[in-house]
Amino acid sequence: MKFGPAKHFIALLLAASLLTGCLERGQPTMVDTSADDDAFCRANNVAAGSNDYVICRKNRDVQRGNASARTDRAQRNLAEQMLNNPTRP
């Protein structure tokens, strides 16, 4: 049974579908955290739209940015440490 070009086309489609995950570069997909932030700020008895609510949401955003920066910095430090101190058997 000969398939000819059809076999190669199917293999190409399978490989393309597996490689689509490699197309994402840089930042991962953004996660919608507005519901979590809203619930957190409302739990502190802050009315939506008030100055305290805006400050609470801004603080949550700053905390999330700081955590992301710490994670990125830790990853860079680990990569640099691994490059500068290779283990040789």
Disulfide bonds with the S-S distance in Angstrom:
Cys41-Cys56 2.07
